[in-house]
Every structure is written in C-alpha cells, then in structure tokens.
Amino acid sequence: MRIEHLSLYNFRNYARLEVSLPEGPVLIHGANAQGKTSLLEAIYYLATAHSPYTTTDRQLINWDAERDVLPYARISAQVMLASGLYNRVEITLTQVPDGLNGTRLQKDVRVNGVTRRVMDLIGQINVVMFLPQDLVLVEGAPVERRRYLNTALCQTDSQYCQALALFEKVLGQRNALLKRIAEGEARPDELDYWNEQLTSSAGIVVAGRQRLLRDLEYRARRIHADLTGGAEDLELRYQPGFLATPNNSGQLSFDVPGLDLNREIGAEEIARQYAEQLLRTRQEEIARGMTLSGPQRDELRLRVNGRDLGLYGSRGQARTAVLALKLAELQWMRDTLGEWPILLLDEVVAELDSTRRAYLLARIEQVSQALLTTTEPDIFTENFLRRAVRWHVHQGQIVAVTRPTP
C-alpha cells in the first residue's frame, strides 16, 4: 500500500498543496514549524479520522480560512493497493452555522467519490506512526495504552471498531442510568437492557485486545532481543478491567497478575461472565453511580526481565521497548492485511542511539512507503540518504532535494 498523490486545502499551514509521493523512504527535512509534521498528520488523519496531535479537529483548519463565510479544510489522497487497485479517500471539515452566532464542525468522508461513514475508512489507508511522544506507552496513563490498542485494531477489524463505538456509547448511558437509580428517578431493572448491550460489545473488545497483544508479544520479544543483544526480555502484560477465566471466577484485573496471552477466551464466553459480574456488583455500582469493571479499565504494562518499565525502567529501556512494539505492530499489520502499511516517523530517529537507529533504518527499507521528518538530515547514514527521496519544506512549500541513487 502506498499513497500516490496527496492533496491538502486549508489544512494546518498549507493553504494549498498537490504532491505526488514516491515509493520507498521519503526524508522530509527543514526547520521547525514549516509543515513537515502536517504532511504526516494529514495521512494519519485520512487513515483514522483523528489527529495524533490534537483532540479538536477545528485546529486542523488553516487560520487564514477563518475569514471565509464557511471555513473548511479538505484532505484527500489517491491510494494504490498491493492488488494494483486504486482508491481515493477524502475528508472535508467545515465550520457550519449552529444557532445564534455559533458554529459546529461538520466532517464529511468520501471514498471514491461516494459519501461514507467514518467507520467506512477502515482498511482504506493503513498506517503505523511512531512519535517521540510514544513514550507515553510506558510512562503515561492507562488511557494512552488503550488508545494505542484501539487505533491498531480499528484499522484492521471493522467488527472491533463497531463494538468499541457501541460499548463507549452504552457505557455513558448506563452510567447516567446508575446515577438516576441512586437518586430514585429510575428502577434497577432498567439496567437489564443496557447490560445486554454492554456485555456483548465488551466481549468483542476484550477478545480483540487479547488476540492483538498475543500476536504483538511474540514479534516484539524477538525484535527487543535483537536490539538488546539478547540481554533483555520484553513482556506485554495485559490486565483486563474484567478478567474472564476458565473457572468463571472473574474479577477486577488489578487484583490479579495478568492474563496468559497464550490462552484465548472467546467473545461470547467473556460476555457471559461479564454479565454475571455486573449482576454481582449491581448494588455497589448504583451506590457509586458508575460501571466498576469492563474494557474502560483495561491496562497494558510493558515489562523487561520481569520489571515494570513504567516503575523501574530507564529512559533508554523505555525507548527500546517502544521501538520494539512499533516494529512489531508494523509486522503484525503486514501479516494481517497481506501488504505493508504506510510507515510515518516524526522526529524519531534523532531520539535513538546509533545501534537502534541503524536497526530502524534497515527495517524501513522493507516497507512499500515510509515518510520520515527531521531537522537534522546529517544524522542519517550515507547509505540511507542515497536510497531515499529527500524533500525540503519551507513555509508550506516542498522542494525535492535529491532522488534515490539506483
């Protein structure tokens, strides 16, 4: 998979951009705040419908567009699949009037010219993105690790993505109902309908995360062993917010050491045990006005040689573990989809030592298309620079510096 042409209109600091992208590695360099990262962000946004840098889509619209009657931004790409087929993916963000002097953001998705749902973006463009901020996968809050799992799975599994959306919607409604019951404004038996919706979607979510982590772990372990010369062993410890067990003794994950990733429990069995758990904890949940167990409390811990990196690891160990995890994700997506996803690396290479840098660059050359940003092109090896296309970005303008040497 690769993008052949990218078109931006009023996106970030690009008023207008039309650019054709080559195969292989593309090194994008220039000073800060010139538009390097925006190129990667646009591709990631087309793949996932959200930005890795902001939670507010309004910020993606160019400042100068605010003077227009209907400010809008448009991102589109022509994508070539491994099969030789082409798809055109387009997202338009428009600020439309909404009440007295107010506006709301309207997001329109088109695939091959046909209006589609955001959910229909799944599989149109697949990406793996690696950022310096990805250290939050070790050092950040659990929500960051859940977001990582969701992004990977939602690019490859439409059933998972639909179940996740339903679970999050029902969870909010169920929590609101629990509060109304506690205040005497609703009956406890009204929970039954929402429990059925919650448990069926939760079963799919937990089973998907369990399957993904099992697939990632054995790949990440091998890569991590290569990076550390076999001196360190990486473990991905999944701690589900509800632990389904063969003997049906489910409990909150923080009271148990974790889940054996070599054993998979099916979505239906997870849902059945979760339903029983919700019945057992109904009174406590009503008293507290919230759902106390489930995928919204899932946790992932990265451990090296039996020690939790988030508690005891060094900065260098954290970087190595995240690098191994990202490269494992790249391999997993290739094996799952039957073609390489697009690899996006934003100012990552400068964060690595020479050994890990060389390892990463060697892996980059395997993929169909990779875009890397940097302020320091001189840190790359001569061998890599000869094979990469080099672009210089200045104030939203791209100039091709070199083409790869045959």
JOCORRA-V446515 format. One record per backbone hydrogen bond with DSSP energy under -1.0 kcal/mol. CO is the residue of the C=O (numbers start at 1). NH is the residue of the N-H. Records with the same first field share a line. If there is no record, write none. Layout:
CO: NH  NH
This chain:
2: 80
4: 21
5: 78
6: 19
7: 76
8: 17
9: 74
10: 62
11: 14
14: 11
15: 10
17: 8
19: 6
24: 370
25: 389
26: 372
27: 391
28: 374
29: 393
34: 396
35: 39
36: 40
37: 41
38: 42
39: 43
40: 44
41: 45
42: 46
43: 47
44: 48
45: 49
56: 59
57: 60
58: 61
60: 12
62: 65
63: 66
64: 67
65: 68
71: 95
73: 93
74: 9
75: 91
76: 7
77: 89
78: 4  5
79: 87
80: 2
81: 84
85: 81
87: 79
88: 112
89: 77
90: 110
91: 75
92: 108
93: 73
94: 106
96: 104
102: 98
104: 96
106: 94
108: 92
109: 116
110: 90
111: 114
114: 111
117: 120
118: 121
119: 122
121: 124
126: 342
128: 344
130: 346
131: 134
132: 135
133: 136
134: 137
135: 138  139
136: 140
141: 144
142: 146
143: 147
144: 148
145: 149
146: 150
147: 151
148: 152
149: 153
150: 154
153: 156  157
157: 161
158: 162
159: 163
160: 164
161: 165
162: 166
163: 167
164: 168
165: 169
166: 170
167: 171
168: 172
169: 173
170: 174
171: 175
172: 176
173: 177
174: 178
175: 179
176: 180
177: 181
178: 182
179: 183
180: 185
181: 184
187: 190
188: 191
189: 192
191: 195
192: 196
193: 197
194: 198
195: 199
196: 200
197: 201
198: 202
199: 203
200: 204
201: 205
202: 206
203: 207
204: 208
205: 209
206: 210
207: 211
208: 212
209: 213
210: 214
211: 215
212: 216
213: 217
214: 218
216: 220
217: 221
218: 222
219: 223
220: 224
221: 225
222: 226
223: 227
224: 228
225: 230
228: 231
233: 305
235: 303
237: 301
238: 259
239: 299
245: 248
251: 243
252: 255
253: 256
260: 263
266: 270
267: 271
268: 272
269: 273
270: 274
271: 275
272: 276
273: 277
274: 278
275: 279
276: 280
277: 281
281: 285
282: 286
283: 287
284: 288
285: 289  290
294: 297
295: 298
299: 239
301: 237
302: 309
303: 235
304: 307
307: 304
308: 312
309: 313
314: 318
315: 319
316: 320
317: 321
318: 322
319: 323
320: 324
321: 325
322: 326
323: 327
324: 328
325: 329
326: 330
327: 331
328: 332
329: 333
330: 334
331: 335
332: 336
333: 337
334: 338
342: 128
343: 371
344: 130
345: 373
348: 351
349: 352
353: 357
354: 358
355: 359
356: 360
357: 361
358: 362
359: 363
360: 364
361: 365
363: 366
364: 367
368: 24
369: 343
370: 26
371: 345
372: 28
373: 347
374: 30
376: 379
377: 380
381: 385
382: 386
384: 388
386: 405
389: 27
390: 401  402
391: 29
392: 399
394: 397
397: 394
399: 392
402: 390
